[in-house]
């Protein structure tokens, strides 16, 4: 029912969607507040509220304090009226998250991406996992508002095609993932860079202020998403790794990404320890670096903190151009070794010229997949 309402574009349903959007954003809201926010006539707002209640999309959650007379009703959405599916697809793993209309996760599953995970196998696993989660939680296909996919670029959003690099399995060069998923679920599919959907996730706690958010995911590379006044700043090529291509060391011409990636750290550690060429297996590389940090090796710490310095310089450059109010850093290494995060922030703050908030992304929820759900909702609500 939600999908049916939100897919209509007549003036009647446009106004109804605007009322629904305000209720969704405020969590609980009175009719008087809706009148102020929407600038609609009282009779129009009342008509939309009655229709939304009839469709089962909203409810009277409680009553506000009264200043005399009947207390005003507080309207809220019906969280279980529909569900949204979000997919986070990276070179390392794929996560499927199903949320209700309040963006609260109701189901989630993750599987690793290996050298066997070709596009055909991966998409089949995504379909199978989604079907299984829907069945386990008694969710019907027609209760799905849509599916959002946050992944690595480059990608073509309009054609729904991925052109990613760096997947260990063959075949990841031109993947029509949207078309294949749409055939399976008969619902709208929205494709976006994972860094951008992660920024949308962070906006959930800042919906009122619509702040500018810079979201950086670092690891084997660097992906950055930017939300400006609530809207995704999209690059033409659909590539979130372009920020990592800034020149960070002029004499050598080295890029930011090449100075902070795990590949760089592993190479520096191997050279330092004189162990020769190390395995290119990602898990083995990270395991070696992490183990050395846990041992408190000063040589390894110096390598990691030198990388953090370059990251801080690059981050300061981004901040001075974009002027975000919030900067979120998502990094397994920062969670494992907090001194790395501290060094990045300390360095960046020495070169920026504005007040802002730095945050380290938590590791309890999947911001990319939930952010893909937010993208789907925003795309449908208009």
C-alpha positions as CSV (number, residue, x, y, z in Angstrom):
1,X,0.0,0.0,0.0
2,X,2.8,2.5,0.8
3,X,4.5,1.7,-2.5
4,X,1.2,2.3,-4.3
5,X,0.7,5.7,-2.7
6,X,4.2,6.9,-3.1
7,X,4.3,5.9,-6.7
8,X,1.5,8.3,-7.7
9,X,2.2,11.8,-8.9
10,X,-1.1,13.6,-9.0
11,X,-1.5,16.8,-7.0
12,X,-3.7,15.0,-4.5
13,X,-1.0,12.4,-3.7
14,X,1.7,15.0,-3.9
15,X,0.1,16.8,-0.9
16,X,-0.5,13.5,0.9
17,X,3.2,12.5,0.5
18,X,4.3,15.9,1.8
19,X,2.2,15.4,5.0
20,X,3.6,11.8,5.3
21,X,7.1,13.1,4.9
22,X,6.7,15.7,7.7
23,X,5.3,13.0,10.0
24,X,8.1,10.6,9.2
25,X,10.7,13.3,9.8
26,X,9.4,14.6,13.1
27,X,8.5,11.1,14.5
28,X,5.5,12.6,16.3
29,X,3.7,15.8,15.2
30,X,0.5,17.6,15.9
31,X,-1.9,18.9,13.3
32,X,-1.0,22.5,14.2
33,X,2.7,21.7,13.5
34,X,1.7,20.1,10.1
35,X,-0.2,23.3,9.2
36,X,2.8,25.4,9.9
37,X,5.3,23.1,8.1
38,X,3.2,22.4,5.0
39,X,1.5,25.8,4.6
40,X,-1.6,23.9,3.5
41,X,-5.2,24.7,4.4
42,X,-6.6,23.0,7.5
43,X,-9.2,21.2,5.6
44,X,-6.6,19.9,3.2
45,X,-4.3,18.6,6.0
46,X,-7.3,17.0,7.7
47,X,-8.3,15.2,4.5
48,X,-4.7,13.9,4.0
49,X,-4.5,12.8,7.6
50,X,-7.7,10.8,7.3
51,X,-6.6,9.2,4.0
52,X,-3.2,8.3,5.4
53,X,-4.9,6.7,8.5
54,X,-7.4,4.9,6.2
55,X,-4.5,3.5,4.1
56,X,-2.8,2.3,7.3
57,X,0.2,4.5,6.9
58,X,-0.1,6.7,10.1
59,X,-1.7,6.4,13.5
60,X,-2.5,8.6,16.5
61,X,0.5,7.7,18.7
62,X,-0.5,9.7,21.8
63,X,-1.9,13.1,22.9
64,X,0.2,16.2,23.6
65,X,-0.2,18.3,26.7
66,X,-3.3,20.4,26.6
67,X,-3.4,24.1,27.5
68,X,-7.1,23.8,27.9
69,X,-9.7,21.8,26.2
70,X,-9.1,18.6,24.2
71,X,-5.4,17.6,24.0
72,X,-4.0,17.7,20.5
73,X,-3.3,14.3,18.8
74,X,0.3,13.4,18.0
75,X,0.5,11.6,14.7
76,X,3.2,9.0,13.9
77,X,3.9,6.7,11.0
78,X,3.0,3.0,11.1
79,X,6.5,1.5,11.1
80,X,5.3,-1.9,9.9
81,X,3.3,-0.6,7.0
82,X,6.1,-1.5,4.6
83,X,9.7,-2.5,4.5
84,X,12.8,-1.5,2.5
85,X,15.7,-3.6,1.4
86,X,19.3,-2.2,1.5
87,X,22.3,-3.9,0.0
88,X,26.0,-3.0,0.8
89,X,28.2,-4.6,-1.8
90,X,32.0,-4.2,-1.5
91,X,35.1,-6.1,-2.6
92,X,35.2,-7.7,0.8
93,X,31.6,-8.6,1.7
94,X,28.0,-8.1,0.9
95,X,25.3,-7.2,3.5
96,X,21.6,-7.3,3.0
97,X,19.5,-5.3,5.5
98,X,15.7,-5.1,5.7
99,X,14.3,-2.1,7.6
100,X,10.8,-1.0,8.5
101,X,9.5,2.5,7.6
102,X,11.3,3.9,10.7
103,X,14.6,2.6,9.3
104,X,14.8,0.1,12.2
105,X,16.6,-3.1,11.0
106,X,14.3,-6.2,11.2
107,X,16.7,-8.6,9.4
108,X,20.3,-8.7,8.2
109,X,22.7,-11.2,6.7
110,X,26.3,-10.9,5.4
111,X,28.5,-13.1,3.2
112,X,32.1,-12.8,2.3
113,X,33.2,-11.9,-1.3
114,X,35.9,-14.3,-2.5
115,X,37.7,-15.2,-5.7
116,X,34.6,-17.4,-6.5
117,X,32.1,-14.6,-6.2
118,X,31.6,-13.6,-9.9
119,X,28.7,-11.2,-10.7
120,X,26.4,-14.1,-11.6
121,X,27.1,-16.0,-8.3
122,X,26.9,-12.8,-6.2
123,X,23.6,-11.7,-7.6
124,X,22.1,-15.2,-7.2
125,X,23.2,-15.2,-3.6
126,X,21.7,-11.7,-3.1
127,X,18.4,-13.0,-4.5
128,X,18.4,-16.2,-2.5
129,X,19.3,-14.4,0.8
130,X,16.6,-11.8,0.3
131,X,14.0,-14.4,-0.4
132,X,15.1,-16.3,2.7
133,X,15.0,-13.2,4.9
134,X,11.5,-12.2,3.7
135,X,10.2,-15.8,4.3
136,X,11.8,-16.0,7.7
137,X,10.2,-12.7,8.8
138,X,6.9,-13.3,7.1
139,X,7.2,-10.3,4.8
140,X,5.4,-10.4,1.5
141,X,7.0,-9.0,-1.8
142,X,4.2,-6.5,-2.1
143,X,5.1,-5.1,1.3
144,X,8.6,-4.0,-0.1
145,X,8.8,-0.3,-0.9
146,X,12.0,-0.8,-3.0
147,X,15.6,-1.9,-3.0
148,X,18.7,0.3,-2.6
149,X,22.2,-0.8,-3.5
150,X,25.3,1.0,-2.1
151,X,28.4,-0.3,-3.8
152,X,31.8,0.6,-5.3
153,X,32.1,2.6,-8.5
154,X,32.4,3.6,-11.2
155,X,28.7,3.1,-11.9
156,X,26.0,4.4,-14.2
157,X,23.0,5.3,-12.0
158,X,20.6,5.8,-14.8
159,X,21.4,2.6,-16.6
160,X,21.9,0.6,-13.4
161,X,25.3,-0.7,-14.4
162,X,28.4,-1.2,-12.3
163,X,31.9,-0.8,-13.7
164,X,33.9,-1.6,-10.5
165,X,37.6,-2.3,-10.2
166,X,39.5,-4.5,-7.7
167,X,37.1,-7.4,-7.2
168,X,39.2,-10.6,-6.9
169,X,36.6,-12.7,-8.8
170,X,36.5,-12.3,-12.7
171,X,33.8,-10.6,-14.6
172,X,33.3,-7.4,-12.6
173,X,33.6,-4.9,-15.5
174,X,30.0,-4.2,-16.7
175,X,27.3,-5.6,-14.5
176,X,23.6,-4.8,-15.0
177,X,22.8,-5.4,-11.4
178,X,19.6,-3.2,-11.3
179,X,18.0,-5.0,-14.2
180,X,18.7,-8.4,-12.8
181,X,17.4,-7.5,-9.3
182,X,14.3,-5.8,-10.7
183,X,13.4,-9.0,-12.7
184,X,13.6,-11.0,-9.5
185,X,11.6,-8.7,-7.2
186,X,9.4,-6.5,-9.5
187,X,10.2,-3.3,-7.5
188,X,12.2,-0.2,-8.1
189,X,16.0,-0.6,-7.6
190,X,18.2,2.4,-6.8
191,X,22.0,2.3,-7.3
192,X,24.5,4.6,-5.6
193,X,28.0,4.7,-4.3
194,X,28.3,3.1,-0.9
195,X,30.1,6.1,0.6
196,X,27.1,8.3,-0.4
197,X,24.6,6.0,1.1
198,X,26.7,5.9,4.3
199,X,26.5,9.7,4.4
200,X,22.7,9.4,4.0
201,X,22.7,7.0,7.0
202,X,24.5,9.7,9.1
203,X,21.9,12.2,8.1
204,X,19.2,10.3,10.0
205,X,20.2,12.0,13.2
206,X,20.5,15.4,11.5
207,X,17.3,15.6,9.3
208,X,16.1,18.9,10.8
209,X,19.3,20.8,10.1
210,X,20.1,19.2,6.8
211,X,23.8,19.5,7.5
212,X,26.7,19.0,5.0
213,X,28.3,15.7,5.8
214,X,31.6,14.2,4.5
215,X,31.8,10.5,5.0
216,X,35.2,8.7,4.3
217,X,35.7,5.0,4.1
218,X,39.3,4.0,4.2
219,X,40.9,0.6,3.9
220,X,42.2,-1.0,0.7
221,X,41.4,2.4,-0.9
222,X,39.6,5.6,0.0
223,X,35.9,6.3,-0.9
224,X,34.3,9.5,0.1
225,X,30.6,10.5,0.1
226,X,29.3,14.0,0.4
227,X,25.8,15.1,1.5
228,X,25.2,18.8,0.9
229,X,22.2,20.3,2.6
230,X,20.6,16.8,2.6
231,X,21.3,16.0,-1.1
232,X,24.0,13.6,-2.4
233,X,26.8,15.3,-4.3
234,X,27.1,13.0,-7.3
235,X,30.1,12.7,-9.6
236,X,29.4,12.2,-13.3
237,X,31.3,8.9,-13.4
238,X,29.7,7.6,-10.3
239,X,33.1,7.0,-8.7
240,X,33.5,7.8,-4.9
241,X,37.3,7.2,-5.0
242,X,38.2,10.4,-6.8
243,X,39.0,12.2,-3.6
244,X,41.7,9.6,-3.0
245,X,43.4,10.7,-6.3
246,X,44.5,14.1,-5.0
247,X,48.2,14.6,-5.1
248,X,49.5,14.5,-1.5
249,X,53.2,14.5,-2.1
250,X,54.3,16.8,-4.9
251,X,57.9,15.6,-5.4
252,X,56.8,12.0,-5.9
253,X,53.4,12.7,-7.3
254,X,51.9,10.2,-4.9
255,X,48.2,10.3,-4.3
256,X,46.4,10.3,-1.0
257,X,45.0,6.8,-1.5
258,X,48.4,5.4,-2.3
259,X,49.7,6.8,1.0
260,X,47.1,5.4,3.3
261,X,45.8,2.2,1.8
262,X,46.4,-1.2,3.4
263,X,48.5,-2.2,0.4
264,X,50.9,0.7,1.2
265,X,51.0,-0.2,4.9
266,X,51.7,-3.9,4.1
267,X,54.5,-3.0,1.7
268,X,56.1,-0.6,4.2
269,X,55.9,-3.2,7.0
270,X,57.4,-5.9,4.8
271,X,60.3,-3.6,3.8
272,X,60.8,-2.6,7.4
273,X,60.8,-6.2,8.8
274,X,62.9,-7.4,5.8
275,X,60.7,-10.3,5.3
276,X,60.7,-10.1,1.5
277,X,57.5,-10.0,-0.6
278,X,54.5,-10.8,1.6
279,X,51.3,-12.6,0.5
280,X,48.8,-10.5,-1.4
281,X,46.0,-12.2,0.5
282,X,44.1,-9.4,2.1
283,X,43.3,-11.2,5.3
284,X,46.9,-12.2,5.8
285,X,48.2,-8.6,5.2
286,X,45.8,-7.1,7.7
287,X,46.4,-9.8,10.2
288,X,50.1,-9.2,10.1
289,X,49.8,-5.4,10.5
290,X,47.2,-5.7,13.3
291,X,49.3,-8.3,15.2
292,X,52.3,-6.0,15.0
293,X,50.3,-3.1,16.4
294,X,49.0,-5.2,19.2
295,X,52.5,-6.2,20.1
296,X,53.3,-2.5,20.5
297,X,56.0,-2.5,17.8
298,X,57.3,1.1,17.6
299,X,58.5,0.6,14.1
300,X,55.1,-0.5,12.9
301,X,53.4,2.2,14.9
302,X,55.6,4.8,13.1
303,X,54.6,3.4,9.7
304,X,50.9,3.6,10.6
305,X,51.1,7.0,12.1
306,X,53.0,8.4,9.1
307,X,50.1,7.2,7.0
308,X,47.7,8.9,9.4
309,X,49.6,12.2,8.9
310,X,49.0,12.0,5.1
311,X,45.4,11.1,5.7
312,X,45.0,14.2,7.9
313,X,46.5,16.5,5.3
314,X,44.2,15.1,2.6
315,X,41.2,15.4,4.9
316,X,42.0,19.0,5.7
317,X,42.1,19.7,1.9
318,X,38.6,18.2,1.5
319,X,37.3,20.1,4.5
320,X,38.6,23.4,3.3
321,X,36.9,22.9,-0.1
322,X,33.6,21.3,1.0
323,X,33.0,23.1,4.4
324,X,31.2,20.2,6.0
325,X,29.7,20.5,9.5
326,X,30.2,16.8,10.2
327,X,33.1,14.5,9.1
328,X,32.7,10.8,9.7
329,X,35.6,8.4,9.3
330,X,34.9,4.7,8.8
331,X,38.0,2.5,9.2
332,X,38.6,-0.9,10.7
333,X,42.2,0.2,11.5
334,X,40.9,3.2,13.5
335,X,38.7,1.0,15.5
336,X,41.6,-1.4,16.1
337,X,44.2,1.2,16.8
338,X,42.6,4.5,18.1
339,X,45.9,6.4,18.0
340,X,45.6,6.3,14.2
341,X,42.2,8.1,14.4
342,X,43.7,10.6,16.9
343,X,46.6,11.4,14.6
344,X,44.4,11.9,11.5
345,X,42.2,14.4,13.4
346,X,45.1,16.1,15.1
347,X,46.8,16.7,11.7
348,X,43.6,17.8,10.0
349,X,42.8,20.3,12.7
350,X,46.1,22.0,12.2
351,X,45.2,22.9,8.6
352,X,41.5,23.7,8.7
353,X,39.8,27.0,9.1
354,X,36.3,26.2,10.4
355,X,34.5,24.6,13.3
356,X,33.1,21.1,12.7
357,X,32.5,17.8,14.3
358,X,34.6,14.7,13.7
359,X,33.1,11.3,14.3
360,X,34.4,7.7,14.2
361,X,31.8,5.5,12.6
362,X,30.4,2.8,14.9
363,X,30.6,-0.9,14.0
364,X,27.2,-2.0,15.3
365,X,25.1,-1.2,12.2
366,X,25.8,-1.3,8.5
367,X,25.6,2.4,7.4
368,X,25.9,1.6,3.7
369,X,23.0,-0.8,3.5
370,X,20.8,1.2,5.9
371,X,21.8,4.3,4.0
372,X,20.7,2.6,0.8
373,X,17.3,2.1,2.4
374,X,17.2,5.9,3.1
375,X,18.0,6.5,-0.5
376,X,15.1,4.3,-1.6
377,X,12.7,6.1,0.7
378,X,13.8,9.6,-0.4
379,X,13.6,8.5,-4.1
380,X,10.1,7.2,-3.7
381,X,8.8,10.1,-1.5
382,X,10.0,12.6,-4.1
